[in-house]
Amino acid sequence: MAISVDGHALRLAISGSYPWRDEVEITVESVPPIAHTRALRLPEWCSAPETSLNGELVNCEPRKGYLHIRRTWRQGDRVKLWLPMQVRRAYGHPQIRNLAGKVAIQRGSLIYCLEEADNGTELHNVWLHAESRFSVIEGTGLFRGNPSLASPSALAPAPLSNGVCSFDPEELRSAQGRRLPLESITLEVDLQNEPS
């Protein structure tokens, strides 16, 4: 990648496995030194980003979502940006009928979901407890080498003939986790602690 700065080309090599992993490295490849301010985007979802320049932590205050580093850039300079990716729940607006009682599971800039191909046809009966925790696991198949998520969740039983379900809350609490493969849709679950 090359950026024109005062008639010179500031050449940068960007490496890392973002958005799957939390580290991005930018290396200056330009031979002549070039004075320039690099503005690194700090995403809103990352609460504790860290940056280093040539192995030394950079202590600058972000402004409007960017970290600005002003210096004379030289060949071999390396900027590392760490964007710790916590798993969090992203809720839709409660007054939008199709989003009521549903949640998206987000890790970094990615949204995860349950898919019928991996988890069966009864996804509309999946319950995610309010206290459920997620762990990052190594993906398989199409996602081999990339993180997937796992969490204790449960499939509710099919409704009885009168439309009422019979639940054993203890059984739901102890159900084993399921893998959450990446897709661009949300994981739709009922947000109640226990079915009623």
ZIDABEL-V475792 format. One record per residue. N is the residue number from 1. RES is the residue in one letter. PSI is psi as a letter, one per 30 degrees, with the letter a starting at -180 (999 if undefined). Layout:
[[N;RES;PSI] [N;RES;PSI]]
This chain:
[[1;M;k] [2;A;k] [3;I;k] [4;S;k] [5;V;j] [6;D;h] [7;G;g] [8;H;l] [9;A;j] [10;L;j] [11;R;k] [12;L;k] [13;A;k] [14;I;k] [15;S;l] [16;G;l] [17;S;g] [18;Y;k] [19;P;g] [20;W;e] [21;R;l] [22;D;g] [23;E;k] [24;V;k] [25;E;k] [26;I;k] [27;T;k] [28;V;k] [29;E;f] [30;S;k] [31;V;e] [32;P;k] [33;P;k] [34;I;k] [35;A;k] [36;H;l] [37;T;j] [38;R;k] [39;A;j] [40;L;k] [41;R;k] [42;L;j] [43;P;k] [44;E;e] [45;W;f] [46;C;j] [47;S;f] [48;A;i] [49;P;l] [50;E;k] [51;T;k] [52;S;l] [53;L;j] [54;N;h] [55;G;f] [56;E;k] [57;L;k] [58;V;k] [59;N;i] [60;C;k] [61;E;k] [62;P;k] [63;R;k] [64;K;h] [65;G;g] [66;Y;k] [67;L;j] [68;H;k] [69;I;j] [70;R;k] [71;R;l] [72;T;j] [73;W;k] [74;R;l] [75;Q;k] [76;G;f] [77;D;k] [78;R;k] [79;V;k] [80;K;k] [81;L;k] [82;W;k] [83;L;i] [84;P;k] [85;M;j] [86;Q;k] [87;V;k] [88;R;l] [89;R;k] [90;A;j] [91;Y;k] [92;G;l] [93;H;k] [94;P;f] [95;Q;f] [96;I;j] [97;R;e] [98;N;f] [99;L;f] [100;A;k] [101;G;g] [102;K;l] [103;V;k] [104;A;k] [105;I;k] [106;Q;k] [107;R;j] [108;G;b] [109;S;g] [110;L;k] [111;I;k] [112;Y;l] [113;C;l] [114;L;k] [115;E;k] [116;E;e] [117;A;e] [118;D;f] [119;N;g] [120;G;l] [121;T;f] [122;E;h] [123;L;f] [124;H;f] [125;N;g] [126;V;k] [127;W;k] [128;L;j] [129;H;k] [130;A;e] [131;E;g] [132;S;k] [133;R;l] [134;F;k] [135;S;k] [136;V;k] [137;I;l] [138;E;k] [139;G;l] [140;T;l] [141;G;b] [142;L;f] [143;F;g] [144;R;k] [145;G;f] [146;N;l] [147;P;k] [148;S;l] [149;L;k] [150;A;k] [151;S;k] [152;P;k] [153;S;l] [154;A;k] [155;L;k] [156;A;l] [157;P;l] [158;A;k] [159;P;k] [160;L;l] [161;S;f] [162;N;g] [163;G;g] [164;V;k] [165;C;k] [166;S;k] [167;F;k] [168;D;j] [169;P;e] [170;E;e] [171;E;e] [172;L;e] [173;R;e] [174;S;g] [175;A;k] [176;Q;l] [177;G;l] [178;R;l] [179;R;k] [180;L;j] [181;P;l] [182;L;k] [183;E;l] [184;S;g] [185;I;l] [186;T;l] [187;L;j] [188;E;j] [189;V;l] [190;D;k] [191;L;g] [192;Q;k] [193;N;e] [194;E;k] [195;P;l] [196;S;999]]
